[in-house]
């Protein structure tokens, strides 16, 4: 097969994959988005300022549940034992069920606790600081498992039938990934074939890494239903089904064992002619991917909350050790190398807290489009939490590398940082890897421009209409682009303490620079921009830091006005923003001057085996 044929085949596959994703994404921006406007060069400060507060009643309801949850976990759960046995005790699962932990967000009329998104996230935050496997069990069940899609898209009959079961102990999961299909749903092979006149569907295929899949009572299963002809072209249809796992033909084929989160029930599950009634379709035929995307907008928010919880625990362990451990006449925390780590960890956690609780309250408000905000919260918090746990282990030294049970065995406090490191590693991969998050954010950020340009690319639009559209677009961009060069005026818009004020002024100036730069690259590369992932990533990272800086300034201002023990938070905000500004400047420099071409050249040679000699003198073995 020639290189030209291979390239054409790859281009066709990429195009089909992109078309499938494009057809399934949310098209309209019904509500405002702070981040979307940020990428357009505008800072709508009023969307996040003053920092939104949880109502007193909602907070009291949440704290009552959180106290019960904490007391129960301390009394009945041993996370080190869970890690060794790979099993969450049955009595713990039953106890959690009894208190409603499997139905936190389910409305009371369906038997649930009816708590808000922020209270749910606080519960995941609390559990994650204690036992990652238990947090994964509850989060996979409620963030993306059956309850969330049902609440968003289910019929009243579906809700009445299934939602009460989760208060009674039913466990659920979300089955999308397959052995040969991860981020590219076009590769999915599971099928749902209509039978008995279309009243039922027969599901066949395999799903991999479905958290809770091995023990679930109910699953959301994504499958290909028969294609449809749309606008004269055959279109693949991916449909979401509610599948009861006691249905004949459902098989748990294998339980996977991972680096961390040892007790998660996750593996290979198979469907052999699993008969599912038509009424178990959620949201309609062909709407499965759209359901997944919308569900993940809110579902992703549990992950920032979870990693925030374990990051705070890492800070607590690091601070205690840095005060207790003495070397060369003083505590190690007084040595500059360790002090710098503690300061950066603290400032980063403050930023994680700001973006986590802001996006959580936005989700409860339901008057914001949070697809970009949630994706950035997931991207930022998962990446930063990994750095935090790594630094915490460095601060603890050998005691960080030693397991918690081993430390306890020799009479020391058994802080399980080693387990935390293993559990945390998954977070930059799951629910959209960092690489996929960059691409997702970039696509949504560019939606403003793509919609403007769409009539010019549409083959069905007449030449006359295209000329008219081109003139209209040209006029619009003349004024829009000109505004991006106007000096920033920030006076009178807000009242912030001095360090916060200067950082928000930087955000407003840099948002315009970001919008200009992204626009330039889009005009230069056009459709080829999708392949310039390093450039895209830099702009996304700039936008992410600008959003987090905005959250931090709003949050710090809120806490300063509240007073009390958190009134010195401005120093944390100042440090984070200073460090973020340096990262932003580096990213802008890397857009102009980088080694991308050399990196791509070397990568092709590596894949072609030209550097295979670098792999010499090792023992190569892979067991099957």
N, C-alpha and C positions, 0 to 999 in steps of 0.2 A: 504494500500500500504506500503510495507516494506521500511526501510531506504535504503537498497541496491538497490531496484528498482528505488527509487527517485533519488539516486545518479547517477545511470546509465542514467536515463532520462536527468538529468541536464547536465551530461558530453556530451551526444549526442547533446543536444541543443547548448551548448557552442561550440562544435566542428563545428556544422553546421554554426553558426554565424561567427566564426573565418574564416571558409573556404570561406564564402560569401565575407567577408571584404578582405581577402587575394587575392581572384580572381579579386577584383575591384581596388586594390591599384596600383599606378604607380610602375612598376617593374624595369625600367632602370633609372640610374642616368646619364642622357645625359650631364649635365653640372656640374661643381664643386659646392660643398657645404662646406662652412667653418665649419658648425656645424657637418656635417657627419664626416669630417676628425678629428674634435675635439674629438669625441667619439672613434676614432681609435688611439688616443694618439698623433695626429699631429696638429700643429697650422700653418695653411697656411696664414700667416700674410698678404701676398701680395693680398689676396682676398678682404681684407677690408681696406688696407692701401696703399697709402694715402686715407683718407676718401673721397668717391666719391662725386663730386659736381654736382648740377643741372646746366645745361647750362644756360648762360645768357639769350638767347632767350626764352627758356622754362620758366625760372623764370619770365621774364617780361610778358609773356602771362598769366601766372598764377596769378601774382599780379594784373593785370588789371581786371581779373574776380573776384578775392577775394575782391577788393575794391568795385566793384559794388554790390557784394553779401552782404558785411557788411552794406553798406549804405541802401540797400533795407530792410534788416532784422531789423535794428534799427528804420527805418521809419514806417514799416508796421506790425511788429510782436510783440505781447505782450506774452511772455512765461508764465507768471503767469495766464493770461486769458486762454491760451491753456490748462494749467494744470487743471483749474477749469471746463471749458466747455467740456473738452475731445475732442476738435475739433480744427484742424488747419484751419483758415478761408479760404474760397474758393478763395478769391482774392489774398491771399498769395501764394497758390498753383499755381494759374494762373500766378502770377508774376514771381515765380521761373521757371515755364515752359517757359515763354517768354524770360528769360535771358539764357536759356539752361541748367539750373541746373539739369534737368532730363536726360541730354545727355552729361555729362561732358567728358567722355572717348570715346564716340562714334565718329568714324572718320568723318571728314568733308564731305566725299563723300556720307555718309548716313544721312547727315543733322545735325550731332552732332558738339560739340565744338572742338573735337579732342585734348583734353588736356591730359597730361601725368598722370601716376599713382600718382606721388608725388603731382602734383597740385590738383588732385581729393582728395587725403588724406588731403591736407591742407584745402580744402573746408570743408570736414567733421570735421576737427579739429576746424575750425572757428565756424561752426554752433553748434557743441556740446558744446562749451563754453557758448552758449546763450540759446539754446532750444533743449533738448534731443529728444523730440518727433519729431521735424522737421528733426533732424539729422538721426533718425531711419527711417523716411519715405524715405529720399533720399538714404541712405546707403543700406537698404534692397532692394530697387529697382535696384541699380546699382552694388552693390558688389556681390550679389548672385542671384539677380532677372534675368529676361530674357536677358538683354543686355550682361552681362558677359559670360554666357554659349554660347550665339550666336556668340560673337566675337571670342571665343576660338574654337568652334566646329561646328558652323552653316554653312550650304551650302550658296553659293552666292545668291541663290534664296531666302532662308530664311532671309538673312541679308537685301536684297533689299526690301522684303515685310514688315518686322517688325521694323528694326532699325529706319527708318525715323519717325515712329509713336511716338517714345519717345521724339523727339524734338517738336512734336505737342501736347504733354500733356498726353500720355498714361502712366499708372502706372503699375508696375509689381511686382511680388513676387516669392518666391521659396517654393513649397509645397512638403515637405518630411515627416515631423513629423506627427504621427497619435495618437489617444487616447491611443493605446496600443503599439506604436512603437516609441521609441525615438532614443537612440544611437545604438539600435540593429535593423538594417533594415530587418533582417530575420522575424521579427514580423509584418512587414507591410502587410496590408490586401487589399489595393486598387488594383484593377485589371484593365487591359486594354485588352479586348478580341477582336481578329480580327473579322471583319464582312465584308459582301459584297465582299467576295473573297480576303480579306486582304487589300483592298484599304482604309478601315477605321478601327478604333478601338473604342470600346464602353467602356468608363471608368466608374467604379463604386467604391464607397468607401467614406471615410471621411479623412480630413486633419485638423490638429489642430495647432494653434499658427503660422500660416503662416503670417508673418508681411506684411501688405498691402493687405492681401488676401481678406478682406471684401470690398475693394474699387478698387481692381486691374482690369485692362482691359485685361492683359495677365499674365499667370502664367506658370512657369516650374513645371510640375506635375510628380512625380515619381510614377510608377505603375508596378505591376507584369504583364509581358507578358508571354505567354505559355513557360513552361520550355523546355530546350533542352538537348539532350543526348550528353555529351562530355566525351570522353575516357571511354565510357561504363557506365557512371554515370549520373543520372538526375541532372541538374543544374538549380537553380532558375535564372530567368532573370528579372532584374529591368531596366526599360526603361524610358527615359525622354521625355516628350511631351510638346509642346507649346500648351496651351489651352486658347482659347479666352473665357472670362467669360460671354459674351452675348450668348454663345451657349446654346440651350435648355437643361435643366437637371442640370445646375450649380445652386447651392443654398448656400447663406450665411445663415447658421442656427443660429449662435449666435455670439455676440461680447463679448470678454472677457474684464474684468476689472482687472488691475494689481496694484501692489504696487506703481509703478512709470511709467514713460513714458505714461501718461494718455491718450494722443491723438493718440497712435498708433492704427491702424485699424487691429485688430488681433483677430481671434476667431476660430470657428468651421465652416468649409465649406464642402459641400457634393456634390457628383457627382452621378447623377441618369441617367445612360445610356447616358452620354455625348459623342456625336459622334465627333471624331477627325480624320482628314485625315492622312494617312500614312506619307505624306511628312512633317508632323509636328513633327516627331521624330527627336531629336537632337542627333547626334553622333552615331546613330545606335542602333538596338535592343540589349538589355542586357548590354548596356554601361552606364546606368544611374548612378550607384554608382561611377564609375570611373569619369564620368563627374562632379559629386558632389565633389569628393575629389580634383580634379584638380582645379575646380572653387574656392573652398575654400582656396587654397594655396594663391591666390592673394586676394580673397574676404575678408579674415580675416584681411588684413592689414588696412582696414578702422577702425576697432575697436581700435587698439592701437592709431591711430591718433585721434579718437574721445575722448577716455579717457584721452589722453594727454592734449587735449584742456580744458576739464573740470577740470583736475588736476591743470593746470596753473591758472585757475580762482580761485580755492580753495586757492592756494598759495597767489594770489593777495589779496583776502579777508582776509586771515589770517595775512598777513604782515601789511595791513592797520590797522587792529584791534589791533594787538600786539604793534603797535607804539602809537595808540591813547588811549587805555585803560590803566589807571594808577591804581596801587594798591600798598600800602605800600611804597609810595614815589617815585616810578619809573614805567615806562611802563612795561606791563607784558612780553613784548618781551625781556626785560633785565633780567628777572628771568630765572635761568638755566633750569628749567623744560620745560618752553615754548620755550626757545632758542634752546634746543635740538630737539624739534619737528620741528621747522622752518628749522633748518639745515638739518635734515634727509629728510624732504619733498623736499627741494631745490635740494639736491644731487640726490634723487630718480627721480625727474622730469628731471634733466639733463640726467640721464641714460635712461629714457623713450624716451626722445627726440633723443638721439643717436641711439637707436635700431629702433625707428620708421622711421626716415629719411633714415637710412642706408638700411633697408629692402625695403623701398619704391623705392629708386634709384636702388636697385638690381632688383626689379620687372620690372622697365622700361628698364634696360639694356638687359634683356632677355637672358643673358649668364650665369645665375646662376640657380641652382636648389634650390629654396627657401622654399621647403615644411617644412623643419625643422626650418629654420630661421623665417618664418611667424608664425608657431605654437608657437615658443618661444616668439616672440614679443607679440602675443595675450595672452599667459599665463602670462608672466611677467607683462605687462602693466595693464591687467585687475585686477590681484591680488593686485598690488601696488597702483593702483588708488583707490581701495576700502579702503585701509589703509589711504590714503591721505585725502579723504573726511571725514573719521571718525575722524582723528586728527584735521582737520579744524573745525569740529563741537565742539570738545573738547576745542579748543583754544577760540572759540566764546562763549562757555558756553551756558547759557540760550538763548541768541540771535541766536545761531546756531540751537537750537531745535525749536524755534519759526518760524512760516512760514514767507515768504517774504511779502505777503499782510498784515499780522498782524503787522509786524514791520512798514510798510508804513502807516498803519492805525493810528498808534500812533505817527506819525511824525518822524520816524527813517528811515535810509537807509535800504531798503528792500532786503538785500542779501539773496537769497533763498537757503541757504545751506541745509535746510530740504528737499527741492525738489531735489537738487543735489544728496543727499544720496539715496533717493528713486529711482531716475533714474539710478544711478550708479550700484545698486545692481545686475542688470540683467547681467552685463558684464562678470562675472565669470561663467555664465551658458550658455549664448547664443553662437551660432556658435562653439560649442564644449566646453563642461564644462571643468573646470580645471582638473577634474579627467580623462576625455576622452583625453584631451591634453597630460597629462602625459603618457597615454598608447600609444597614437599615436606617440609621440616623441620617446618613448622607442622602439617601433616596427621599426621605420625608422632608429634609431641609430644602432640597432642590425642587420640591413639588410646586412651589410658587412659580418658578421659572418654567418648568415643564408644561404647566397648564397654559401659560402665556404663549409658549411656542407651539403648542399642539396643533392649532389650525394650519400652520405652515407645513407640518409634516404629514397631515392627513390627506391621503390620496383621493378621498371622496370630495374634498373641498375644491370648488372650481378655481380657475386661475384668477378670475376677477375678484372673487372673494379673498383669495390669498393676497392679492395686491392690497386690498382694503385692510386686511388684518395686519399685513406687514407695516403699513403706514401707521396704523393705530398702535401697534406694539412699539414701533420706533419712537413715536411721540411719548409714549408712557416711559420707556427706558431712558429717554433723554432727560426727563425731569427726575426720575428715580435715581439714576446714576449721578446726576449733578448734586443731588442732596447729600449723597454719601461723602462729598468732598467739602461740604460746608463745615466750618469749625464748630465743635460741640459747645452748646450752651447748656449748662446743668444748673445754674443758679436759680433759686426760687422754686425748683421742682420738688425738692425734698429737704428735710432737715436731718442731718446725720452728724454724729461726732466726727472729729477731724480725720482720723485714719480711715473710717468707713466711707466718708464723703469722697476722699481722693481715689479710693478704689472703685467706687461706683462711677466716678467720672472716667476712669480708665476703661471700665466695661463699656460705657457708651461710645467712647472714641474707637475702641478696638472692635466693637460690633460692626461699625461702618467699614473698618479695614478688612474684617473677615468677609463681609458681604461683597466688597469690591474684588478681593482676591479670588473668592469662589466663582464669582461671575466671570472674571478674566479666564480662569481655567476652563470653565464650562464653554465659553465662546471659542477658546483655542482648541480644546480636544473634542468638543461636541460629544457624539455618541461613544467615542473612545475613552471618555473620562471614567467610565465604569471599570476599565481595566487598569487605571492608574490608582491602585488601592493605597499605596503609600502616601500619595498626595491627598487623597480623600481622608485618610486616617488623621493626617496632621490637622486638616481643617476641622474635623469632628472633635479632635482633642482640644483645639482652641475653643470651639463652641462650648464644649463640656466644662472647661475651666471657667469660662465667662459665666455660664449658668450657675455653677457651684459658688463662684464668688458673689453673685447676686443673692443667692440663698443665704450665704454666710453673713453678708452685710445686713440683710433684712432680719435674720434671726438674732444677730448680735444686738441690733438696735432694739428689738423686742425685749431681750433679756436685760439690757441696760435700763430700759424704762421700768421694768418690773422691779429692779433693785434686788437686794438680798445677796446671797452667796455667789450668784453668777454674774455680779456686776463687773467683775474684772475680765469678762469674756472678750473684750475688745482686743486684748493682746493676742488671744488665740486667733481671732478673725484677721488681725493685722498680719500675723505670721503666715497664715495660710494664703492670704491674698498676695503677699510679697513673693512667696514661693511659686504660686500659680502664675504670676506675671512673668517671672523668669522662664517658666516652662513655655508660656505663650510666645515670648520673644524668640526662643529657640526654635519652636515649630515654624514660625514665619521665616526664619533664616533657612531652615531646612527645606522649605518649599522652593526657595530660590536656588540654594546650593546644596546638593545632596549627591549620594552615591547610588541612586536607584538604578541607573543603567548598568553600572558595574555589578551590583547585587543580582540583577536579573540575568546578566551574562554568566556569572559564576553558577547561579542556580541551575541554568540549563545544562551546563557542563557537568554539574554534580549528578543531575538526573540521567544524563547520557552515559554516566560511568567513567568520565574522563579523569575524575579525582578518586577513583576507586582505590588507588594506592594509599590514600589516607586511612583506609580501613584495614590495612595489613597488620599482621602480627597480633591478632586477637583471636579468641575462640568464638566462632560463629555457630550459634545453635538456636533453633526455634522449634519447640516441641508442638505437635499437633494432637 
